[in-house]
Amino acid sequence: MKNGSKNPRQGNNILVIGGTGKTGGRVVERLKTHDIAIRIGSRAGEPPFDWENPETWAGALDGMDTVYITFQPDLAVPGARKTIEEFTSQAVISGIQKMVLLSGRGEKEAELCEQIVMNAGVDWTIVRASWFNQNFSESFFLDPILVGHIALPRGEALVPYVDADDIADVVVESLLDNKHVGKTYELTGPRQLTFRQITEEIANVTGRDIQYNSITMDEYKKILGEHQVPEDYIWLINYLFTEVLVEKNSSITNDVEKVLGRKSKDFAEYAGETAATGIWNPDAS
Ligand SMILES: NC(=O)c1ccc[n+]([C@@H]2O[C@H](COP(=O)([O-])OP(=O)(O)OC[C@H]3O[C@@H](n4cnc5c(N)ncnc54)[C@H](OP(=O)(O)O)[C@@H]3O)[C@@H](O)[C@H]2O)c1
């Protein structure tokens, strides 16, 4: 059923930027169970959407009334603010009435981008997330797990990892229900974990020998450079490890439960589900 104008649930035509990514892919799967038109915003999308090419934006926004915004690579990178300013202006010109922004917890620069969305003159919800569980299965920490050796700095840092399934559930609620307009949600999981504890949990659930080795930030940057990781990406990783992995960002919130009426997913549950997919089995790849 299409939503009537008096229905507090809205969003008939939703552009999901990053709609094949960690959160966007899950958002698209959930939206498919509703009678709404979904368009994936990505470089491979139809029409294509590229953050680095503003000429692609109007085509992707055309005919849409709601947008889920996941920025690449991160709202903290130099230039992101200008891009978000230009994109939100175009979105309003194109007729967007609601924006749901995925932001990073503890990133001062990302909060400036949140302000731009809040002041764009349309409905908004900010979903500010802690680090995702899925970084260990769908992103940059997967390879070290497959190799069986995780070497990372900040081994003592406590991170309240949040699950991308919980983020997607909150995002979908925010896209579809107007009671979330004007709200900022800070999402974490239910437990703080160090890299060493994460390594132990994954080793236990997979039955594999995986070692954690604490290194300095300088050693990590050197390793990334040796692996031909681009300078701007090394800058971002350094930023995330030094600015985000700090004590003030380690507290646990109950915003997942506030929005969804259920507990957030624990890392152990994520690890069990992920191990069952075989993705942490190096012989399967
Ligand atoms: N990972 C974390 O722990 C964490 C925590 C808090 C916040 N965040 C934020 O989450 C956001 C990323 O969201 P995510 O993890 O759900 O997505 P993701 O998995 O990083 O994104 C992949 C998606 O983005 C698309 N994409 C990549 N480059 C693009 C470009 N230049 N233009 C348009 N689309 C592009 C990809 O499709 P194509 O390849 O087809 O373009 C794909 O659909 C970032 O802003 C990050 O700061 C992440």
The ligand as a Gaussian input file, in Angstrom:
#p B3LYP/6-31G(d) Opt

LIG

0 1
 N       32.894000       1.273000       9.139000
 C       32.638000       1.852000      10.298000
 O       32.997000       1.332000      11.363000
 C       31.893000       3.169000      10.325000
 C       31.496000       3.698000      11.554000
 C       30.761000       4.898000      11.570000
 C       30.463000       5.530000      10.375000
 N       30.891000       4.992000       9.205000
 C       30.582000       5.707000       7.948000
 O       29.835000       4.870000       7.113000
 C       29.931000       5.387000       5.774000
 C       30.020000       4.238000       4.808000
 O       28.836000       3.481000       4.923000
 P       28.827000       1.914000       4.684000
 O       29.918000       1.304000       5.499000
 O       27.439000       1.446000       4.823000
 O       29.218000       1.852000       3.152000
 P       30.423000       1.052000       2.454000
 O       30.215000      -0.406000       2.669000
 O       31.710000       1.691000       2.852000
 O       30.129000       1.526000       0.973000
 C       30.103000       0.825000      -0.159000
 C       29.039000       1.467000      -1.059000
 O       29.423000       2.798000      -1.422000
 C       29.431000       2.879000      -2.852000
 N       30.489000       3.828000      -3.220000
 C       31.826000       3.699000      -3.036000
 N       32.467000       4.798000      -3.505000
 C       31.514000       5.636000      -3.991000
 C       31.527000       6.912000      -4.625000
 N       32.676000       7.567000      -4.870000
 N       30.346000       7.467000      -4.985000
 C       29.182000       6.828000      -4.777000
 N       29.094000       5.618000      -4.175000
 C       30.250000       5.018000      -3.797000
 C       29.655000       1.454000      -3.319000
 O       29.156000       1.222000      -4.606000
 P       30.043000       1.443000      -5.948000
 O       31.343000       0.762000      -5.715000
 O       29.192000       0.848000      -7.033000
 O       30.184000       2.926000      -6.114000
 C       28.820000       0.696000      -2.302000
 O       27.438000       0.769000      -2.647000
 C       31.155000       6.303000       5.752000
 O       30.740000       7.639000       5.663000
 C       31.800000       6.042000       7.104000
 O       32.450000       7.159000       7.600000
 C       31.571000       3.825000       9.134000

